[in-house]
Amino acid sequence: MLYDQGFRRLHEALCFLVGMALGTRPSDTETILRTHTIMGQVYFFVMSREAILRRAGWKTLESPNASRVADLVCENIDILASGLDAGRKKRRGAKDA
């Protein structure tokens, strides 16, 4: 019930966004897995809040620390998308050769 009423809708919406960004269908297994890995980055900060606060020497995960985390997640997504794009171009070049 929790899956159908909450998580599934969120995951499908994020798969749509990831699919649009990567040029893949939201229902592709690759898109679903990539979406889940991105969600995992955010989820881990929430689940291990106390650990990251201690390791970073922070008192809270509120702004500006939350902004730093968000910036890093966005950077990871950019790196992922760039790497995937480069891989696609390389594979297309190999097919054309």
C-alpha positions in Angstrom: 0.0 0.0 0.0 2.8 2.5 0.9 4.6 1.5 -2.3 1.5 2.1 -4.5 0.3 5.3 -2.8 3.6 7.0 -2.3 6.9 5.6 -3.5 5.8 4.4 -6.8 4.4 7.7 -7.9 7.5 9.5 -6.8 9.7 7.0 -8.5 7.7 7.1 -11.7 7.8 10.9 -11.8 11.6 10.9 -11.2 12.0 8.3 -13.9 10.2 10.6 -16.3 12.6 13.4 -15.5 15.7 11.2 -15.7 14.4 9.7 -18.9 13.9 13.1 -20.4 17.4 14.2 -19.4 19.1 11.0 -20.7 16.9 10.5 -23.8 15.6 7.2 -22.6 12.1 5.9 -21.9 11.0 6.3 -18.3 9.9 2.6 -18.2 13.3 1.3 -19.4 15.1 -0.8 -16.8 18.2 1.4 -17.3 16.2 4.5 -16.5 14.6 2.9 -13.5 18.0 1.8 -12.1 19.7 5.1 -12.8 16.9 7.0 -11.1 17.1 4.7 -8.1 20.9 5.3 -7.8 20.3 9.1 -7.8 17.5 8.7 -5.2 19.9 6.7 -3.1 22.4 9.5 -2.9 19.7 11.8 -1.4 18.3 9.0 0.8 21.6 8.1 2.3 22.1 11.7 3.6 18.7 11.5 5.3 19.2 8.0 6.8 22.8 8.7 8.0 22.1 12.3 9.0 24.0 12.1 12.3 27.0 10.5 10.7 27.4 13.2 8.1 26.9 15.9 10.6 29.7 14.5 12.7 32.0 13.8 9.8 31.5 17.3 8.3 31.6 19.0 11.6 28.2 20.5 11.0 25.4 21.2 13.5 22.5 20.9 11.0 21.7 19.9 7.4 19.9 23.2 7.0 21.0 25.9 4.6 23.8 26.5 3.6 24.8 22.9 4.3 21.8 21.5 2.5 22.7 23.7 -0.5 26.2 22.2 -0.5 24.8 18.7 -0.6 22.3 19.6 -3.3 25.1 21.1 -5.4 27.1 17.9 -5.1 24.2 15.7 -6.1 23.6 17.9 -9.1 27.2 17.7 -10.0 27.1 13.9 -9.8 24.0 13.9 -12.1 25.9 16.2 -14.5 28.9 13.9 -14.5 26.6 10.9 -15.0 24.8 12.5 -18.0 28.1 13.7 -19.5 29.6 10.2 -19.2 26.6 8.6 -20.7 26.6 11.1 -23.6 30.3 10.5 -24.3 29.7 6.7 -24.2 26.8 7.0 -26.7 28.9 9.1 -29.0 31.8 6.6 -28.8 29.5 3.7 -29.6 28.0 5.5 -32.5 31.4 6.3 -33.8 32.4 2.6 -33.6 29.3 1.6 -35.5 30.1 4.2 -38.2 33.7 3.0 -38.6 
